[in-house]
Amino acid sequence: MFAVVDKARRLVPKTDAVLADPRLAAAERLLGRTLVKDAVHRAQQRAREGVIEPSAVCDEAVAELPELAASLTPVLNATGVLLHTNLGRAPLSAAAVQAVGAAAGYTDLEFDLTTGSRGKRGAAMLAALGRAVPDAQAVHVVNNNAAALVLTATALAAGKEIVLSRGEMIEIGAGFRLPELLASTGATIREVGSTNRTTVADYAAAIGPRTGFLLKVHPSNYLIQGFTASAGIAELAELGVPVVGDIGSGLLAPHPVLPAEPDAATWLKAGAALVTASGDKLLGGPQAGLLFGKADLIGALATHPLARALRVDKLTAAALEATLLGPPPPVLMALASDKDVLMERARRLASTLAGGGVDAVAVWSQAAAGGGGAPGVALASAAVSLPAEFAKPLRASRPAVIGRVGDGRLLLDLYAIDQADDEALGAAVLAVAMPPCR
C-alpha cells in the first residue's frame, strides 16, 4: 500500500507544469499568481493523499479556482432581515453597481472637464443629496454615520457639553457605545432624564454656557415601552441651542410602510440644526455618513481638519449619486412588496423543490427592516420551510444561502430576495438535496 501511495506521489505533476495549462494561465491573468498557485497546491495535495488521480490535478486545480480575487462571497439573503448588518446591509442597485464600475478607473472626481482645472470633490454627489432633501440648506458626506457624529462633536462641542437623554445612550454594535464615541472627541456628555422618561424641562435645566448642542438619537435597534416620555425635535429647537438629530436608519423622507420611522426631512422641518443618517440602510446605498442642515454648521464640518480623514472615496461617491438619482434601489423595492405576491413565489418554489424530493412547504412569515431601523415593526412576508439540516450545506453553496432556523425548520424568507434570484435559490437547495457525484 505504501509503495502505491509513494508511486502516486512521484506521478503528481510539478507546479510549473500545472500552471502551464491554458486554463490556469488565463486564470492567473485575472486572479493573480498567488491564488492560482494556492489552487494548484491544494489539488497536488489531494493527489498525494490518493484522493484523486495525478492525471486529474489540472482539472481539480481549475475547479478549485475562486471566481474573484477578493474573498467576499455573494450571498442570497433569505433571513427576512432586509438590512442585515452581517450580510453587508443594503444591496446596491444596478445603477449604483454600474456607476462603481465606471468610477473604478481614472475619473473627474476633482477635475473640471470644462475649464481643465481642479474641481470640487464629489460635487455631483452632494448636489444629488441636496436635491433629495431640499429642506437642508447644505449637505456633507463622510464614511459612516458614526463618523458623522464624531465630526459633529469634534467641530461643535470639543471642550463643551453634549446634552443627551439617558434613554438614548445607545450601543451601536460590536461593543461601540455612543457616549464613549462622543467622549473620545473631547466633548463631555451631560446626561439628562432617566432611561424611560426625559422631558423638555430636563434638557432646559442642563443648558449652560458650556453647552455645545442637544443631541436627539433615534434608538433604532430597541424599544422602550410603558411608562415613557421623550422630547420631540420641535420642542427642543425652541430652547435656543442647536439640536443635532441622529436618525440612524437613513430614511430621507416619510415612508408609508414605516410611518413611525424618523426621517431627515421631517426632523429638519421640525427645527433640527443638523441631521445625520446612514447611507447603507433605508436609503439603500453604499456605506456613508450623511449630514444635512444649516449652511454655517455644515460649512464648519466640511472645512474641519478631521473632515479630510473621514471623506469618502470615488467608488462611494459614484454609488451614492447613482442611488439617489437612479431607479429605486432593492431596499425600497422590497419595502413595496405585496405579501400575496411573496406567497405565490414561495408556493412556486416549494412546489419545484417538492418535485425534486425535498421536504418543502410555503409558509407565511414576518420580516424586519433590520440595520437599526423600524424596531418592533413586523413586515408581512412568505418563506419556504425546509428541514433544519439544510442550513449548513446551503451556507457552503455558491452563491451562499443564508436563512433562519426556528422550531426545527429552516425558513428561506423571500422578503429580501429579488424575484430574479428565485431560480438560483431553488437550484441551490436542489444541489444540496442531490449533490453531484465526484
N, C-alpha and C positions, 0 to 999 in steps of 0.2 A: 504493500500500500504506500509506504513512504517513498519507494522508488518511483511509483506512478506520479505522486504529487511532485517529486523533485524534477521529473521529466517535464511535467506540465509547466513548472516554473521556468525551466530553461527555454520553453517554447513561447513564453509571453513576449510579444514584440517590444522592442525598445521604444522609449518615449519619442525620440526624433522620428522614427518610422511611422508611429501612430499619428503624430502631428502633421505628417506629410499628406495624410488623407485629405482630398479636396474639400470634403465637408467640414473638417476641423480647421483647415487653413482658412476657409471662408468665415467660420465662426470666430476665429482669432482676430480677424479684421473688425468684427462687430463688437465682440465681448472683451477682447484683450487676451494676452497670453496667459496671465495668471489663472483666470477662471477656466480656460480651456485645458491647461495643464492639470489643474485640480481634477477635472472630469476624467482625464486620461489616467491619472494615478489611481483614482477610485476603480476604474474599470480594470486596470492591471492588477490591483489587489484582489479583486473578485476572481480573476483568472488564476492568480497564485493560490488562492484558497480552494480552487476547484469548483467554484460556484458556476462559472461559465467556461466555455472552451477558449483557449488562447486565440483562436481564429475569430472570436466574437468581440475582441477588445475594441476594435474601431467602432463597431455598431453600438456597443454598450456605452462607449465614451460619448458618442453623438446623442444617445438617449439621455445621458446624464447632464447635458448642457443646459444651463439656465436660459430662460428666454431673454433676460435683460442683464446688464452688467450690475444693476442695483439689486439688493436683496429683498426689497419690499415686495410682498406677494399680493396680487389682486385678490379681493375678497368679495363674495356675494353676501351682503348684509341682510340675513334673514332673522335677525334678533328681534325685530319690531321696534328697535330704538333708532329713530331716524338720524339723530346726531350722536352717534356712538363715539365717544372720545377715543376709546381704544382702537377703533377702526378708522381713525382719521377724520372724524366728523363729516362735514359736508362734502359730498362728491361734486366735482366741478362739472359745469355744463359743457356741452360740446363746443360752444362758442369760446368758453374760457380755455379749454384744452387746446383748441386751435390757436388762440392768442398766445398761449405759453410757447407753443411750437414756433410761432413766428418770431417771438422775442428771444428765442434761445441763442441766436447769433448776434451779430452787431445790430444795434438799433439806434434810433434817435432819442434815447432816454433823456439825455441832457444836451440835445443839439437841435438848433432851429434850422430846418432844411431850407427855409425861405431866405434867411439872412446869411446863413453859413457861419453863424456864431453860436456861442453857448446858449442853451435854452434852460427853462425852469424844469427841474427834475419832476417827472410824474405829473406834468400839468394836465394832461388829458384825463388821467385817473382822478385827480382832485376835482376837475370840472364835472365829471360824471357823478362823483359822490355828492357834490354840492347840488347838482340837478336833482338827485334822488331825494334830498332833504332840503327843500327850499327855505324852510324855517330857520336854517342855520346861516348866520352871517358869514361864517368861514368854516373850513374843514381841514383836517390834517390826518395823516395815516402813519402808524408805527407798526411794529411787527406782531404784537398781540394786545389783547385788552389789558393784561397785567402791566405791560409796558406803557400803555396809555395812562393808567393810573399812576405809575411811578413817575412818568414825565410831568404829569399834572401836579403831583405832590411836591416834586423837586422844584419846579418852576414857580409855584404859587404858595407853597407852605413850608419850605425848608426853614427850620428855626422857629416855626409858628405852630399853631394847633389846628388839627383837623377834627371837627366835631362829628362824631359818629355814634349812632344808636347801638346799644349792646345787642339788640336783636338782629343787627346786620353785620356783625363781626364774623364774617363767613370764612370757611376754609374752601379754597378754590380748587383743590385737588392735589394729589401727590404730596400732601403734607404742607403745602404752601398756604399760609393764613394771611388774610388781608391786612389785619393790624400790623403784623410783623413786616409785611411787604412795604407798607406805608412808612413805618418807623425807620426802615433802612434808608429812607431818603433824607433823614434829619428832621422830619416833622414829628410832633407829639400828638398822639391820639387822645382826644378828650372824649371819654365815654359818657354817654347820657342815657337816661331812662333805664329800663330793665329789659330782660330777654323778651318778654311778651308785650310790654306796653311802653311806648315812648311817645310823648306828646310834643306839640309845638312849644309849649312852655318850657320843656326840658332843654330844647335847643336854645331858646331865647336866654335862659338863665346861664348858659355856658358861653355865650358870645362875649368877647372882650377884646382888648387891644392886640392880643396875640393870635386872634382867630384868622386863619388863612382862608378856609372855606368850610361850608357844611357839606358833608358827603351823604348822599342818599343811595343806598345799594339795594338792588333787587335781589332778594335771597332766592336765587333762581334754582337751586337744587334741593330745597326743602320747604315745608310749610309750617307756619305756627298758627294753630287754630285754637278756638275757645275764647278765653278772656283776654282779648288783644286790643291794641291800639297803635296806630302809626301815623306819622305826619306826612301829608302829601307835598308834592313839589310846589304847588301854588301857595300853600300856607308858609312853607319855608322861605320862598322867594320874597315874601313880604317883610322878612326880618332884616333886610338891608345888607346882607352878607352874601357873597357869591355862593350859589348852590351848584355842586357837581353831582350829576346823576350817573350811576353805573347801571345801565340796563342789562349788561352782560350778554344776553342771548342774541343780540344783533338784529332785532326787528326794527326796521326803519319807519314803518307806518302801521296803523292798526290792521289786524288780520282777522277776518270773520271766524276762522276756526279756533283762534286763540284770543278771544275778546278780553281776557283779563291780563294778557301779557303786556308789559310796558313797552313802549316804542319811542324812538328818538324824536319823532315829530311832535308827539303829544307832550313829552316832557319839556321840550323846548318851548312850545306854546304856553305851557303852564308857568314858565319863568326860569327854567334851569339856565345857568350861565354857560355850562359845559355839559355835554353828554358823551359818555364813552360806550363802545359796543365792540363785539367781536365780528370779524368778517366771515369766519368759517362755521357759523351756527345758522340761525334762521335766515340770514341773508343768502346763504348758500354759496359763498365764495371761498377764496383762499384764506389761510390764517392771516389775520391782520387786526390791529387795534384801530378803531375808527373814532375820531374826535370831531364833535360838532359843537358850535357855539358862537359866542360873541367874538367879533373880529380882533379886538385888542388882546383877549386871552389866548385865542388860537395863535395869534402872532407871537406872543410871548413864548408859547410852547414850541412853535416851529423854529424859532431862532435861538432856543436854548442850546448850549453845547451838547447836552445829553441827546438831543434830537438826532444828531448825526449817528450816534451809536445804535439808535433804535429804528433807523429808517428801513424801509422795505426794498427789496431788490427788484430788478426789471421783470422777473417772472411773476412776482406777486402783483406788481403794478399792472401788468398786462391782463392777468386773470381777474383782478378786481374790476378793472374797467369793463371787460367783456361781460362779467357777471351783472354789472349794473345796467349796461346798455343792450345786452343781448336778450334772447328769449328767456322765459322763466327757468331757473336752474332746477335740477332734480328735487331739491328740498321743497320748493314751492309747488312743484308738480305733485309730489307725494301728499302734501297737505290738502291738495284739491281732490284726492282720491275719493271715489264712491265705494262705500262698503260692499254694495251688491256686486259691483264690477270685480272687486277684490275676491269675493266669494266665488264668483263664476270662474275666475282664473284658478283659484285653489281647487275647485272641483275638477276642472280640466286636467290640471297637473296630477291630482290624486288618482284620477281615472287612468291616466297614462302610466303612472307608477304601478298601480294595482294590476294593470295588464302585463307588466313585467315581473309580476310575482312579489311585489313589495307591499307590506302591510301599511298602506297609506290611506288617510281619510281627511277630507276637508273639514275644518272646524272654524268657528268664529274666534276672534282673538282681540286683544287690546294692545295697541301700540302706544308709544310715548315719544314726545319730541326729543328728550334727552339733551345732552350737551349743556346742561344748566338752563334749560328753557321749559316753561309751562309745567312746573312741578305739580303733580297730582292730577293732571289733565289726561284722561284716557281717550285715545283716538281709535275709533271703530276700525277693525281690520279683519283679515281672514288669514288662515295658515293651513299648511299641510302637516298633519301629525304623523310622525314616524316612530318606530322603536328607538329608545334612547341610545342603543348601541351604534346607531348610525353617526352619532355626533363626532366621535374621534376620527374615523376614516374620512368623513366629509371635510374636516379641518385640514386633512392632508391632500385633498384633491386640488386640481388646478383648473379653474380658479377655486380657492378655498371657499367653503360654505360654512358660515357661522350662524347657528340657530340658538334657541334657548331650550333648556331641559327643565321639565317640571312634571311631577306625578308620574315618573317613569316613562315619559314620552318626549321626543324631540319635536319641537314646533319650528317649522320654517315659515316665519311670518312674511307676508308679501308686501307689507306697507312700504318698506324701503327698497324693494326690488323693482327695477324697471321691467315693464311687461316684455320688452325685447330680450330680457335675460331669463324668461321663464323656461325656454328650451334648454339653455345651458344649465339651469338649476336642475331640471329633470334629468338631463344627461349625467350630471354629477352623481345624483342619487342612484341611478341605474348602474353606473360604473362601480359604485361601492357594493351594490347588491349582487352584481355579476362581474367580479373582477376578471380581466383577461388573463389567460394563461401565458406564462413566460417560459 
